[in-house]
Amino acid sequence: MSTLFFIFMNILGSFFYFFIMWRQLKDDYEHEKILRTGFIFLFLIYIFGLSFNFLIASSISPSPIFRPQGFWFFGVIMGVFLATLISIKPLKIRLIDLMEAQVPALFFLFSLVSAALGILNRENLWLISVLLYLLFFILYFIFKMNYKKFGWYTSGRVGFASLASVGIYFLIRSMIALLIPDMLSLAGRIDAVISFAFAFLAFYSLYNLSKN
């Protein structure tokens, strides 16, 4: 029953992922190109996420700073990175447009996948992960509706919502990794360093975007 629930939640998450991404890109790109991009992202996300979880993490012993059970998340990040490269080159989708579409879609997808994983593996504190993803899904749209009102963001360029929400997410993730390193999707205390690096990269990119 738990396995069927896991499969159902992933299918449901994939459906909402496509819908959210399509809503974000439908006015600027052909529907066929949007769907192709979505399939590439989902394929690479699941391939790398599962590979990191079952092939790599399973062969690594846990330590005081490393928790293999959460290593799948960084497989997902690698899948997102490769899918982004494919989408902005052969498919010719602008990086900013891609970020604005992928960030809310992925936050919502991760919320459902986290719920499925938490219940399947009987993880502790899985509900916190789910609520965090949903919180940042909502925060993205709050930023999207209000970013032009921020006086310091002089450029007014699209991209604020995705970079700001991702930066804050990884910053909070970094702090949680220090306090609750065994939470779902966290790779132990080492996650604090990696997540802080992602947060810095997002905020640095946002700073550059604000000046252009």
C-alpha positions in Angstrom: 0.0 0.0 0.0 2.8 2.4 0.9 4.5 1.7 -2.5 1.3 2.4 -4.4 0.9 5.6 -2.5 4.5 6.6 -3.3 3.9 5.9 -7.0 0.5 7.8 -6.9 2.1 10.9 -5.3 4.9 11.0 -7.8 2.5 10.8 -10.7 0.3 13.5 -9.1 3.4 15.6 -8.5 4.5 15.2 -12.1 1.1 16.3 -13.3 1.1 19.5 -11.2 4.7 20.1 -12.2 3.7 20.1 -15.9 0.7 22.3 -15.2 2.6 25.0 -13.2 5.5 25.1 -15.7 3.1 25.3 -18.6 1.2 28.2 -16.9 4.5 30.1 -16.5 5.8 29.6 -20.1 2.6 29.3 -22.2 2.6 33.0 -23.4 6.2 32.9 -24.7 6.8 29.4 -26.0 5.2 26.7 -28.0 3.3 24.1 -26.0 5.3 21.3 -27.6 8.6 22.9 -26.5 7.2 23.4 -23.0 6.2 19.7 -22.7 9.5 18.5 -24.1 11.4 20.6 -21.6 9.2 19.3 -18.8 9.9 15.7 -19.8 13.6 16.3 -19.9 13.6 17.8 -16.4 11.5 15.0 -14.9 13.5 12.3 -16.6 16.8 13.6 -15.4 15.5 14.4 -11.9 14.2 10.9 -11.4 17.2 9.2 -13.0 19.7 11.1 -10.9 17.6 11.1 -7.8 17.1 7.4 -7.8 20.7 6.7 -8.9 22.1 8.7 -6.0 19.7 7.1 -3.6 20.0 3.4 -4.6 23.4 3.2 -6.2 25.6 5.8 -4.4 24.1 6.5 -1.0 23.5 2.8 -0.3 27.2 2.1 -0.7 28.3 4.9 1.7 28.5 4.4 5.4 26.9 7.2 7.6 29.1 9.4 9.7 28.6 12.1 12.3 28.4 14.7 9.5 27.0 12.7 6.6 23.6 11.1 6.2 23.4 9.0 3.0 19.5 8.8 3.2 19.3 12.4 2.1 21.9 12.2 -0.7 19.2 11.8 -3.3 18.4 15.5 -3.1 21.8 16.4 -4.6 21.2 13.8 -7.4 18.0 15.8 -8.1 20.0 19.0 -8.2 22.4 17.5 -10.7 19.5 16.4 -12.8 18.1 20.0 -12.7 21.5 21.4 -13.7 21.9 19.1 -16.7 18.3 19.6 -17.8 18.8 23.4 -17.7 21.9 23.1 -19.9 19.9 21.0 -22.4 16.9 23.4 -22.3 18.8 26.7 -22.8 21.0 25.3 -25.7 19.2 23.0 -28.1 15.6 24.1 -27.0 16.6 27.8 -26.9 14.6 28.7 -23.7 16.0 31.7 -21.9 17.6 30.9 -18.5 15.5 33.5 -16.7 12.3 32.2 -18.1 13.3 28.7 -17.3 14.1 29.6 -13.7 10.8 31.4 -13.3 9.0 28.3 -14.5 11.0 25.6 -12.8 11.3 27.0 -9.3 7.6 27.0 -8.3 7.0 23.8 -10.2 9.8 22.0 -8.4 8.9 23.3 -5.0 5.4 21.9 -5.4 6.7 18.6 -6.9 9.2 18.2 -4.0 6.4 18.8 -1.4 4.5 15.8 -2.7 7.6 13.6 -3.2 8.7 14.4 0.3 5.3 13.4 1.7 5.5 10.1 -0.3 9.1 9.4 0.9 8.3 10.3 4.5 5.4 8.0 4.7 7.1 5.2 2.7 10.3 5.2 4.8 8.6 6.3 8.1 10.9 9.2 8.3 10.8 11.5 11.3 9.9 15.2 10.7 8.9 14.6 7.1 6.0 17.0 7.5 8.4 19.8 8.2 10.0 19.2 4.8 6.6 19.2 3.1 5.5 22.4 4.8 8.7 24.2 3.9 8.4 23.3 0.2 4.8 24.6 0.2 5.8 27.7 2.1 8.4 28.6 -0.6 6.0 27.7 -3.4 3.7 30.4 -2.0 6.6 32.8 -1.3 7.6 32.6 -4.9 4.3 34.0 -6.0 4.3 36.6 -3.3 7.6 37.8 -4.6 6.4 37.6 -8.2 3.5 39.9 -7.5 5.4 42.4 -5.4 9.1 42.5 -6.5 8.6 45.7 -8.6 7.6 47.5 -5.4 11.0 47.0 -3.8 12.9 50.2 -4.1 16.4 48.7 -4.0 15.6 46.4 -6.9 16.3 49.1 -9.4 16.5 46.9 -12.6 13.0 45.6 -12.2 14.0 42.5 -14.2 12.2 39.2 -14.2 14.0 36.6 -12.1 13.7 38.1 -8.7 11.0 35.7 -7.5 12.9 32.6 -8.4 16.4 33.7 -7.2 15.1 35.2 -3.9 12.9 32.2 -3.0 15.7 29.7 -3.9 18.3 31.8 -1.9 16.1 32.0 1.2 15.2 28.3 0.9 18.9 27.1 0.9 19.8 29.6 3.6 17.1 28.1 5.9 18.0 24.6 4.8 21.6 25.3 5.8 20.5 26.4 9.3 18.2 23.4 9.7 21.0 21.0 8.7 23.0 22.3 11.7 20.0 21.9 14.1 18.1 18.9 12.7 20.6 17.0 10.4 18.5 13.9 10.2 15.5 15.6 8.6 14.1 14.2 5.4 16.2 15.2 2.3 19.1 16.4 4.4 22.5 14.8 4.0 23.6 15.5 7.5 25.5 18.4 8.8 27.7 18.6 5.7 24.5 19.7 4.0 24.8 23.0 5.9 28.0 23.9 3.9 26.6 22.8 0.5 23.3 24.6 1.0 25.0 27.8 2.2 27.0 27.7 -1.0 23.8 27.4 -3.1 22.3 30.3 -1.1 25.3 32.5 -1.7 25.2 31.8 -5.4 21.5 32.6 -5.6 21.9 35.9 -3.7 25.0 36.9 -5.7 23.1 36.3 -8.9 20.1 38.3 -7.6 22.5 41.2 -6.7 23.9 41.2 -10.2 20.4 41.0 -11.7 19.4 44.0 -9.6 22.2 46.1 -11.0 21.7 45.3 -14.7 
